[in-house]
Amino acid sequence: MTYDVMIIGGSYAGLAAGLQLARARRRVLVIDAGMRRNRFAGNSHGFLTQDGTAAAEIAAKGRSQLLAYDTVEWLAGEATRAGAVEEGFRITIGATGEERTGRRLVLAPGVKDHLPEIPGLEERWGRSVFHCPYCHGYELDRGRIGVLALSPKSFHHAMLLPDWGPTTFFLNGAFTPDLEQTEQLRRRGVTLDDGIVDRLEGDGATIVMREGRVVPLDGLFTLTRTSVASPIAEQLGCAFDEGPTGAVIRTDGIKATTAPGVFACGDAARMAGSVTLAVGDGALAGMAAHQSLIFGG
């Protein structure tokens, strides 16, 4: 059987794309590897009507609602290979080697976060170490906040965070602000710390500096390096754009990639990520994929 649309990635963007297609009574296959980006976080914030709901609960409810449509199938597995065929596209599933074909593809694989290699940071990711102040800043209740520099782009992070609490910017040998930036940070009330971070410890995100100095924190924010969590876009020849933390799949205003018949949405196809943006992105990609089946393109 050839599906109308195959969706790679069953998190928020992929679910939203599938819902538009299911409601158009199109035959849809969702291929999902089960590696939702925010699986480390407890609750999701800032998503209208779902503020404070467990992230896993939102994803599970979305999947349940999508699978209530009888034209939708779910395949748990990782899409490892893709190629163009006469019917459209053929996808190979890695664990089993089985193949599926579809007329259109929607890529919603999300991204992988590559964390700074600091002892104690990884196990606190999503609990007291974060990347998005809009998702997690409010819950720190104006507590002590740190920003760990990863690159000059961390300056933007440090300028934002004082709205959520008193902020210390740990330069950690990764960034030195110039005079103008230093003055901007001073006006925002940011404390600069030019020491080197040795590790994180404690229930929050307490930093221990290399010389032994201890800086208690309630939360720490840092950028990550990101990479698209699937090789499929590259295999199909999709163009990429370099974002602030890594490459993302290039799309136009309707989420079409540079490969005909392929659409992309969610964190893998935009330079900022949140559940709200992913859902909107996915809905647009799903509608565009549906219309391309009718009008071509």
ABEGO torsion letter per residue (X at the ends): XBBABBBBEABAAAAAAAAAAAAAGBBBBBBBAGBBAAAABABBBGBBGABGBBAAAAAAAAAAAAAABAABBBBBEBBABBBBBAAGBBBBBAAAGBBBBBABBBBBAEBBBBBBBBBGAAAABGAABBABAAAAAAAAGGBBBBBBBABAAAAAAAAAAAAAEBBBBBAGGABBBBAAAAAAAAAAGBBBBABBBABBBEABABBBBAAGBBBBBABBBBBBBBBBABAAAAAAGBBBBBBAAEBBBBBBAAGBBABBGBBBBEAAABABBBAAAAAAAAAAAAAAAAAAAAAEX
